[in-house]
């Protein structure tokens, strides 16, 4: 079969890629990833993942790295690939492992350094004998550890990512959210003497919250296990979710995650946990709507469209 000869042009004329050849010749069965590898070799990039490829309109990147170049209609009709340097990259799995480590770190350290951080007003810390960590605070520490250790396990052993990498700078944005909001800020509020979590007895509301957390985390685990089966290892294909909660919303994993965190809110009565999950909902709303759009585009009438993408009756 005839090879593909495509013109190459810079997407950012003000920051052009040095040594970008005028054109490139690819095998007829070359994938997007093959094209990235070939172009990276030509321009001297050690990591081909930093090569971003676009159609001539340069509006959106060619996301599916396993897609055949010959099937990209806009590229073939124009005989052109638009190239951009995406900058230093980092593996998705690495980014997630690091960002989920932050909450584990802070919820381990803050209880240990209470004598040093709660001696200043408005806190009422005296000493560990008179103002110890109470049972509800210890329970919340366990819940935070259960959630984020589960996240770490799923990141390493369960999740399958369609993309190899993301821009390395994302680690600072993502980590800031988890390390600061669910880590530092939540820990400082929950383990503070005199906080609403500073209690020894569990009431009805606490038991309801504990049940919501257990149900939410368990169902979220089930959904993640199911979603992992929709993609082969190293693959980029999509599948139609068909698991618990998928008849109600596009992203039941987000629905159950919110359920679990509402449980934590009921137990902790913490404004910091409320702020964390409300901010998280804004992110998840955008992601779930994007997933609904992608499923409709990919599967058409085979996919049963959802009115709500993550919270029935709300979002």
N, C-alpha and C positions, 0 to 999 in steps of 0.2 A: 504494500500500500504506500501511497505517496506520503511524504512527511509534511509537517505543517511549518510553514515559514511565516512568522508574525513580526510585524513592526513593534518596536518597544519605545515607549515615551514616558517621560517623567510626569507624575501626578502633581508634584510640587516644584514648579519651575524656579521658585525663589531658593529652594533647597534641593537642587538636583542631585541625583545619585551619580557619584563619580564612577567612571569606567562603565557606565551602562551602554551596552552595545546598541547599535541602531536597529538590529533585528536578531531574531533567534530562530533556529530550526529545531523542531521537536518531532519525535516519533508520532505516527498517526494515533497511537493509543496512549499518548501522554496524559497524565492527570494534572490537576492544578498543582499538586505537591511536586510532581516531576518537573513542572515548569519552574517552580520556585527554586528547586535544587539546581537546575541548570543555570538559571539567572544568577543565583548566589555564587556559583562557581565562577561565572564570567566576571562579576564585579568584585569578587574577593571577600564575600561575607562568610564567616565561619559558621554562622547559624542561618540556615535557609528560612527559618520561621520569621525572621524580621523582614522578609520580602513580602510586601502586600501587592496583590494583583487585582486589577479592576478591568471592567469593560471600558470601551472608548468613552462612554458618557461619564465614567469615573464617579458615579454616584454611590455605588455600593461595592464592597469587596467581594471577590469570589470566595465565599465562605467554605464551601464543601471541598476540602482538600483532596477527596477521592473522586470528584467529578472529572469526567473526560473533557479536555479542552475542546475537542471537536463538537461536543454537545452544547457548548456555550455559544448560542446563536449570535449574540451581539459581537462577540470577539471574532468569530469566523467570518461573518458578513463584512466586517470592517477590516479584517486581517491585522488587528492591532491589540496589543496588551498594554495597559497603563500600569506603571510600576511605582511603588512608594516604599521608602524605607520606614518601617514601623518602629524602629528603634530597638534597643536591647529587650530581649524577651525572657520570660520565666515560665516554667511549666505550671499549668493550672493546678495540678496536684500539690506542687510545692507551695504555691500561694495560699491555698486553702489550709494546708497543714500549719503554716506559720500564723495565719490570722486566727485560727481556732485555738492556738496555743496560748494566746494572750489572756483570754478569760480564765483559763486553767491556772496560769501563773498568778494573776491578781487575786483570785479567790483562794489561793494557797498562801500567798504572802501577807495580805492585809490582816487576816486573823492573827498571824504571828507577830506583827509589828503594832498591834493595837496600843501597847503602852507608850509608843512614841508618836502616834498620829492623832490620838484622841484626848490628849492632855490640854489642848487649847480650847477656849470657848468657841462655839456654844455647847460642846460636848461635855458630858458629866462623868467622864471616866475617872475612877479613883485608883483601883488596882484590880488585878485579876480575881482576887478573893471577893471583893465587894461588887465589882461589875464584870462578871465573867461573860463569856459567850453563852447565850441561852440555847435551849433545845431547838427552838424554831430556827434560829440562825444556823445551827449545825445542820438542820434538815435542809435548809436552802443551799448550804455549801454542797451537800451531797447531790441535790438536784442539778445545780450548775455543773458539777463534775460529770454526772450521768449524761447530761445533754451534750457537753462538748467533747467528752471522750467518745461518745457515740458518733459525733460528727467526724472526729479524727479517724475512727475505724472505717467509717463509710468512705471517707476521702481516699484512704490508702487501699482498701480492699473491695469496695463495692462500686463506686461511681465510675462511669465510663465517659470520657470527655471526647466530644467531636473534634475539638481543636487541640493542637499540641501545646500551644503557649498563649500567653497574653502579655501585653506590654509590662515590662518589669516595674514601672512606676506604679502600677495598680496595687502592688503589695502595700504601699504606704496608705493609699486611700482605703483599701479594704481592711487593713490592719487597724487603722485609726478608728473605724467604726466598731469593730469587735473589741480591740484592746481597751479603748477608752470607754465606750458606752456600756457594753455588757461586762467588761472587765473592771477597770478602775472605778468608774462612777457607781456602778451597781454594788461593788464590793464595799466601797466607802460608806454607802448608805445602809446596806443590809447589816453589816457587822458593827455599826456604830452603837455605843451604849445609849439607851434612850430612844432608839429608832422604833418604828412600828413592828419591826421583826424581833425586837428584844423581848421575847416572851418564852415561857417554859411550857405552857399548856396549849394544846391543840383544841380548837373549837370546831363546830360544824363546818364553818366556812373553810377552815384549813383542810379538813378531810375531803370536802368537795373539790378544793383546788388540787389536792394530792391525786384524787381519782382522775381529774381532767388531765393532769400532767402525765399520769401513767398511760391513759388511753391515747392521748395525743402522740407521745413518744413511740408507743408500740405501733400505732397505725402509720405514723411517719416512716418508721423502719420498714414496715410491710410495703409501703408505696415505693420507697427507694430500692428495695430488693426487686420489685416488679419492673421499675423503670430500667434497671440495669440489664434485664433480660431482653429489652427491646433493641439493644445495640450489641453487635458482636465486638469482642475485644479488638481495639484499634480501628473500629468502623466509625462511620459518620451517618449511617442511615437513621431515619426517624421511625417511630412506631406509634400506633394509636394506644394510649393507656387504657387498660381494662382491668381495674383493680378496685379495691375499697375506696369509695369516695369519688371515683372518676365519672360516675353517672351524675354527680351534682355539680362539679366544677372541673375546669381544665387542669388545674394543678392541686390535686388533693394533698400532696406533700406540704404545700404551704398552708392549707387549711388546718391540717393536723398540727403543724408547728405553732400556729397562732393559738390553737386550743391548749397546747401544752404550756405556752407562756402566759395565757390567761390564768391557768392554774397556779403558776408561780406568783402572779400578781395577787391572787386571792390569799395566798399564804404570807407573802412578804409585806403587802400593803405599801410597796415601795414606789415612789414617784419615778425613781431611776429605771426600774424595770418597765414601767409604763412608757417612759420616753424611748427606751431601747426598742421595744416591740412595735411602737407606733412608727418609728423611723424605719424599722425593718419592713413593715407593711407597705410603706411607700415604694421601697425597692421591689418587693415581691409582687405588688400590683403591676408594675411595669413589666417584670419578667413574665408573669402569667399571661398578660395580654399579648405579649410578643409570641408566646408559645401557642396561644389560641389562633393567632393570625397565621403562624407557620403551619400548624396542623391543617387549617382550612385550605391553605395554598397547596400543600403537599398532597393531601388525600381527597380533596373535593367532596363529592357526595358520599364517599365511603366513611367520612368522619361526621359524627353527630355533633353539630355545632352546640356550643354551650353559651348560655346567656351570662352566667357568672364564671369568672376565671379562678377565684380563690376562696371567696367567702359567700355562701349562698344568701341571696337577698340583699347583699351589700356591694360586693366587688366582683 
